[in-house]
Amino acid sequence: MVDIKKGEASAFEAKCPQCGEFMANMGLDFESPKKDDVKKWEHIKSLFSVGITFHSCGCSGPGYIPNSKEKLVEYFEEIKKRYIENMDFWRTRIEPTNKQERERDLNKNWHKLSSISPNYKKEIVTNQEGLDYWHVKIKQVEEKLNLIK
């Protein structure tokens, strides 16, 4: 199936039985609203436009999926808030200048360093790398918020 909006290909083509247009792959956990529930269908469209679908391995379901536009905005605002907190860490972090400081930084901040670089144990992760990484993530969330609003 080729999704018209995303342009991504999958193993099969699925067409709407009513209009014949390609359908989006919302995942096996997706339960469609009634045909005439326009508000719910608009919400599904909003979810899909920001990349939220109902895919999972089947163990615990697809995870949290906001059930209204307001909750969706709130969800992305919370993500943006966490990303800004991460950005603040990189703004205030003192970069290590010697082996002892680097070891202390690794022990204390390994989770922050590992999110920026897979080689964080071998290379020094600079503050600028962290700032650049979180700047991109914040921008992506803001783009999704603009799509929703």
N, C-alpha and C positions, 0 to 999 in steps of 0.2 A: 504494500500500500504506500502510496506517496501522499503525504499530508500536504495539502495546498499551502497552509501557512508556514509550516516549518521546513518543507522541502526535504524531509527525511524519508528514506525508503525503508520498508520492512518487507517481510517474506511474502505477503499476499496483498491483494487489492480487495478492499471492502467498500461496497457502494451502498448508499442509502436505498432501501427498498421503495421509498416514496418518490424522491427527486432524482435519484441516479447519480448524485454527486459523491465524491470520495468522502469517506468518514474518517475521523480522527481516531487513532488507537488510544483509548482512554484506560486500558488495562482490564484485566479479568475481574478486579474487584469493583468495577464501575456498575452502578445501578442507575439506569436512566430514569429521569422524572417522567411524569405523564406528558403526552404530546402537547397538551394545551397549557402546561405550566410554564409560561413564557419567562417569568422571573427566575425560576430554577435553571432553565436552559441558558439564560443570559449569564447566570453565575457560573455554570459549567464552561461556557465560552471564556469567561474571565479567567477561570482556573487554568484552562488549557493555554491561553495566551501567555501566561507567565510560567508555563512548564510544569504545572501541578497536574498529575494524572493518578490513576488508581492502580498502579503496578506494584506488585509485591511478590515475594517468594511463596506466599501462602501461609507462612508461619504466624505472623502477627498482623497481617493486613498492611495497607499502604501507609500507615502512620497518620498523623494529624492532617486533616484537610478542612480548612475553614468552611463553614456552612453559609456564610453571607459575605457580601462585598465589604461590609464594615469589619468583619472578623478577618478577612483576607488582608485588608489594609493594615489592621492591627498586627497581624502576623508578620508582615514584611517590615513594619515599623520597628517591631521588637528585634528582628534580625539585624536591621540597620543599626539599632542601638548597640547590640553586641559587637558589631563590626567597628563602630566608632570607639567602643571601649578598647578593642584590640589596637586600633590606630593610636589611641592615647598611650598604650603601653610602649609602642615603638617610638613615640615622640619623646618619652621621658626616660627610656632605657639608656644606661651608660654602657657604651660598647666596651668589651674587654680589650685591654691593651697588652696583657701578658698571659702566660700559660695558666697561672693560678686564677686570675679573674675569669678566664675562658672556662675553666673547669667549674668554677662556682656558678657562672652563668648557665652552663649546660645542666648542672644539677637542679638549679632553681627554675629555669625557664625552658626546659626541654620541650614541653608541650607547645609553647609559643613558637620556638625555633623550628620544630618539626613541621608546623603548618606552612612555613615559608619555604623551606628547603629540605629535600630528602637527604642531602649530604650535610646536615647540620652538625653531625658528630665529627666530620673531617674538616669542614670549612667554617670560617667565621661568617655568621649571618649578620649583615650590616643593618643598621636601622633604616637606611634608605630602601633596602630590599623589602623590609617589613612594611614600610609606609607605602611603597608602590603596590605591593600585593593587596593590602587592605583598601587602598584607594580604588583599585579596579573592582573589588568585591562590593564596595559601597556604591559605586557607579552602576553596577549591574542591578542591585536592589532598587536603586532610584529609578532605573529604566522600567523595572517591573511595576513599581508604584505608579509611574506615569501612564503605563498601559491600563492599569486598573482604574485610575481616576479619570 
